[in-house]
Amino acid sequence: MVKKVKLPNDDKIYYTIAYSSVILLTFLVVLPLINIFASSFSSPAAVNAGKVVLWPVDWSIAGYIRIFSNQRVWIGYRNTILYTVAGTLINVSITLFCAYALARKGLPHKGFFSFLFVFTMLFSGGLIPTYMLVRDLRMLNTIWAMMLPGAMGVYQMIVTRTFIQSNIPAELLEMAKIDGCNDFNFFVRFVLPLSKPVIAVISMQYAVGHWNAYFDAFIYLTNRDLFPLQSYLREILIMNQMLAIDYVDPETAVAMQGLADLLKYSLIVVATVPILCVYPFIQKYFVHGIMIGSLKG
C-alpha cells in the first residue's frame, strides 16, 4: 500500500496557485481556437450575426468549399510542403554541423566565430541589402529564395551547441578515436542519435517558420506557380472582402461580408491544422530538449 505524503501548507498554496494559473491560461488559449473552429463550420449569416460561440450554428461547409474550389490553394499546399520539408532539412543540417563544430573544445578561434554568430542576432544588413544579395545570387523567382536566406537560426544553433556540450562528453570522442572512429563517423553514429530531443525541437521551430512564411514570397517571387499557401489564402481573403465592399444592395453586401468573415475563420483552420498535427509526435522531446539546451550558455 502506497502511503500518501502530506504536503506542507506552503506547498499546497503554491500548487493551488500554479495549477489554477495553468488551467486559466489553457482556457484562454483553447477557447479562441474552439470559437474559430466552430465559426468555420457555421453559416455566413450566423458568423456575421455573432451567434457562434463554442458550437457551429446552422452547420455549413461553404467556407471550405469556396477555399478548396480554388485550384491555386492546392498549388500553394504543394509549394508550402516542399518549402517546409526541404527548408527544414537544410536548416537542421547546417545548424547541427555548426553547433557540433562550436561545441568542440579544440576548435581554433572558437570565441571569434561565436561572436560573429551572436553579432548577427543584434545587427543585420536590412531588407534592401538582403534583397540585393538574393538578386545577385540569381535566386529571385526560384524555390531557393524561400529556403536559403536565413538557412540557420543563431538561437537554434546556440541551443543545439549547448545541448551537445551538456550531454556528449569529450571523453566519448577520445574513446571513439582510440577505436579508429573519425570525426564524421562520430558525428553520425554518436552525436545525431544522442541529440534526438534537440533535433526534434529545432525541426519543429524551423518547420513552423517555413509553413507560415509569406513575406519572403512577396519580396522574392513574382511567379505565381511558386507562391506558398499563405500568399494564396491572403489573396482569397482580400478578394472576398473587396467583393463585399463593391455591392450596393445592403442585403447582398451583408451576405458577402458574412461570407468574407466565414472565409477568415476557414482560412485559419486550413493554414493551422496541418502543422498542429505534427506537435503530438514530438511533444515528448520538447521539454527535454529545451530545458537541457538552455542550462548553459
C-alpha positions in Angstrom: 0.0 0.0 0.0 1.4 3.4 -1.0 1.4 5.9 1.8 0.4 9.4 0.8 2.9 12.1 1.6 1.3 15.1 3.3 2.4 18.4 1.7 3.3 21.4 3.9 0.8 24.3 3.8 3.2 26.5 1.7 3.5 23.8 -0.9 -0.3 23.4 -1.0 -0.7 27.1 -1.6 2.0 27.0 -4.3 0.5 24.1 -6.2 -3.0 25.5 -5.9 -1.9 28.8 -7.5 0.2 27.0 -10.1 -2.5 24.6 -11.2 -5.1 27.3 -11.2 -2.9 29.6 -13.3 -2.2 26.8 -15.8 -5.9 25.9 -16.1 -6.8 29.6 -16.6 -4.2 30.1 -19.3 -5.1 26.9 -21.0 -8.7 28.0 -21.1 -7.8 31.4 -22.5 -5.8 29.7 -25.3 -8.2 26.9 -26.1 -11.4 29.0 -26.1 -10.5 31.2 -29.1 -9.4 28.1 -31.1 -12.7 26.4 -30.4 -14.5 29.5 -31.5 -12.6 29.7 -34.7 -13.2 26.0 -35.5 -16.9 26.3 -34.7 -17.2 29.5 -36.8 -15.6 27.9 -39.8 -18.4 25.2 -39.8 -21.2 27.7 -39.4 -23.3 29.6 -41.9 -22.2 33.0 -43.1 -25.3 34.7 -41.6 -24.6 33.1 -38.2 -21.0 34.2 -38.2 -21.9 37.7 -39.3 -24.5 38.0 -36.6 -22.1 36.9 -33.9 -24.2 33.9 -32.8 -21.3 31.4 -32.8 -19.6 30.7 -29.5 -18.3 27.2 -28.9 -20.5 25.2 -31.3 -21.4 25.6 -35.0 -24.6 27.4 -35.7 -26.5 26.4 -38.9 -23.9 23.8 -39.9 -22.2 24.7 -43.2 -19.0 24.0 -45.1 -19.5 26.8 -47.5 -16.2 28.4 -46.5 -14.2 25.2 -47.1 -15.9 24.7 -50.5 -15.1 28.2 -51.5 -11.4 27.7 -50.5 -10.7 24.3 -51.9 -12.6 25.0 -55.2 -9.7 27.4 -55.9 -7.0 25.4 -57.8 -4.4 27.8 -56.5 -4.9 26.5 -53.0 -3.7 23.1 -53.9 -0.7 24.6 -55.7 0.0 26.6 -52.5 -0.2 23.4 -50.4 2.3 21.7 -52.7 4.7 24.6 -52.6 4.4 25.1 -48.9 5.0 21.4 -48.2 8.1 21.5 -50.4 9.5 24.6 -48.7 8.7 23.2 -45.3 10.3 19.8 -45.8 13.3 20.8 -47.9 13.9 24.0 -46.0 13.8 22.3 -42.6 16.3 19.6 -43.8 18.6 22.4 -44.9 18.1 24.4 -41.6 18.7 21.4 -39.3 21.7 20.1 -41.3 23.5 23.4 -41.2 22.6 24.0 -37.6 23.9 20.6 -36.4 27.1 20.9 -38.3 27.8 24.4 -37.0 26.7 23.6 -33.4 28.9 20.4 -33.3 31.9 22.4 -34.5 31.4 25.1 -31.9 30.9 22.5 -29.2 34.3 21.1 -29.8 36.9 22.4 -27.3 39.8 22.3 -29.8 38.2 24.5 -32.5 40.7 27.2 -33.4 39.3 30.8 -32.8 36.2 29.4 -31.3 35.4 32.6 -29.4 35.7 34.7 -32.5 33.3 32.6 -34.5 30.8 32.5 -31.7 31.0 36.3 -31.5 30.3 36.6 -35.2 27.1 34.5 -34.9 25.9 36.4 -31.8 26.6 39.7 -33.6 24.1 38.8 -36.3 21.4 38.5 -33.7 21.8 42.1 -32.8 22.6 43.7 -36.2 21.7 42.9 -39.7 22.1 44.4 -43.1 18.4 45.2 -43.5 15.8 44.4 -46.2 17.3 46.1 -49.2 20.9 44.7 -48.9 19.3 41.2 -48.3 17.2 41.6 -51.5 20.3 42.7 -53.5 22.2 39.7 -52.2 19.5 37.3 -53.2 19.2 39.0 -56.6 23.0 38.9 -57.3 23.0 35.2 -56.3 20.3 34.7 -59.1 17.8 33.2 -56.6 14.9 35.5 -57.4 11.8 33.6 -58.6 13.3 30.3 -57.6 12.5 27.9 -54.7 15.9 28.6 -53.2 14.8 32.2 -52.3 12.3 30.6 -49.9 14.8 28.3 -48.2 18.4 29.5 -48.3 18.2 33.1 -46.9 18.3 32.6 -43.2 19.2 29.0 -43.6 20.4 28.8 -40.0 18.9 30.4 -36.9 21.5 31.6 -34.4 19.3 30.9 -31.5 18.6 27.3 -32.6 22.4 26.9 -33.1 23.2 28.1 -29.6 20.6 25.8 -28.0 21.9 22.8 -30.1 25.6 23.6 -29.2 24.7 23.8 -25.5 22.8 20.6 -25.7 25.8 18.8 -27.3 28.2 20.3 -24.7 26.0 19.2 -21.9 25.1 15.7 -23.0 28.0 14.4 -25.1 31.3 14.4 -23.1 34.6 14.9 -24.8 35.8 11.6 -23.3 33.4 9.8 -25.6 35.1 11.3 -28.6 38.5 10.3 -27.3 37.4 6.7 -26.8 35.8 6.6 -30.2 39.1 7.8 -31.8 41.0 5.1 -30.0 38.8 2.6 -31.7 39.6 4.3 -35.1 36.5 6.4 -35.4 37.0 9.7 -37.3 35.0 13.0 -36.7 32.4 12.4 -39.3 31.6 8.8 -38.1 31.5 10.1 -34.6 29.0 12.8 -35.6 26.8 10.4 -37.5 26.9 7.4 -35.1 27.0 9.2 -31.7 26.1 12.9 -31.9 23.0 12.5 -34.1 21.4 9.6 -32.1 22.1 11.3 -28.8 20.7 14.6 -30.0 17.2 13.5 -30.9 15.4 15.7 -28.4 17.0 19.0 -29.5 16.8 17.9 -33.2 13.0 17.5 -32.7 12.7 20.9 -31.1 14.6 22.9 -33.7 13.0 20.9 -36.5 9.6 22.0 -35.3 10.7 25.6 -34.9 12.1 25.7 -38.4 9.1 23.9 -39.9 6.6 26.3 -38.3 8.6 29.2 -39.7 8.6 27.8 -43.2 4.9 26.9 -43.0 3.8 30.4 -42.0 6.3 32.2 -44.3 4.7 34.7 -46.7 6.7 37.9 -46.5 9.7 36.3 -48.4 7.3 35.3 -51.2 6.2 39.0 -51.5 9.8 40.1 -51.9 11.5 37.4 -53.9 8.7 35.8 -56.0 6.6 37.1 -58.9 5.9 33.7 -60.4 2.5 32.7 -59.0 3.3 29.0 -59.5 5.9 29.3 -56.8 3.7 31.1 -54.2 3.3 29.4 -50.8 -0.1 28.6 -49.3 -0.2 31.7 -47.1 0.0 34.0 -50.1 -2.9 32.4 -51.9 -5.0 32.4 -48.7 -4.4 36.1 -48.3 -5.5 36.7 -51.9 -8.7 34.8 -51.3 -9.5 36.7 -48.2 -8.7 40.1 -49.7 -10.7 39.3 -52.9 -13.8 38.4 -50.9 -13.6 41.4 -48.7 -13.3 43.7 -51.8 -16.4 41.9 -53.3 -18.4 42.7 -50.2 -17.5 46.4 -50.5 -18.4 46.6 -54.2 -22.1 45.6 -53.6 -24.5 48.5 -53.3 -27.5 46.4 -52.3 -27.4 46.2 -48.4 -28.7 42.7 -48.1 -26.2 41.4 -50.7 -23.4 43.4 -49.1 -24.2 41.9 -45.7 -24.3 38.4 -47.1 -20.9 38.9 -48.8 -19.4 40.3 -45.7 -20.7 37.3 -43.8 -19.0 35.0 -46.4 -15.8 37.0 -46.0 -15.9 36.6 -42.2 -16.6 32.9 -42.7 -13.6 32.6 -45.0 -11.4 34.3 -42.5 -12.1 31.5 -40.0 -11.9 28.7 -42.5 -8.6 30.0 -43.8 -7.2 30.0 -40.3 -8.2 26.3 -39.9 -6.8 25.4 -43.3 -3.5 27.1 -42.6 -3.1 25.9 -39.0 -4.4 22.3 -38.6 -1.7 20.6 -40.8 1.1 21.9 -38.8 -0.7 21.3 -35.5 -1.0 17.7 -36.3 2.8 17.4 -36.1 3.0 18.5 -32.4 1.8 15.3 -30.8 4.6 13.3 -32.4 7.4 15.3 -31.0 5.8 16.6 -27.8 7.8 14.3 -25.6 11.1 15.8 -26.9 10.1 19.4 -26.3 10.6 20.0 -22.6 13.7 17.7 -22.5 15.3 19.4 -25.5 14.6 23.0 -24.5 15.5 22.6 -20.8 18.8 20.8 -21.3 19.7 23.0 -24.3 19.3 26.1 -22.1 21.1 25.1 -19.0 24.5 26.5 -20.0 25.3 29.5 -22.3 
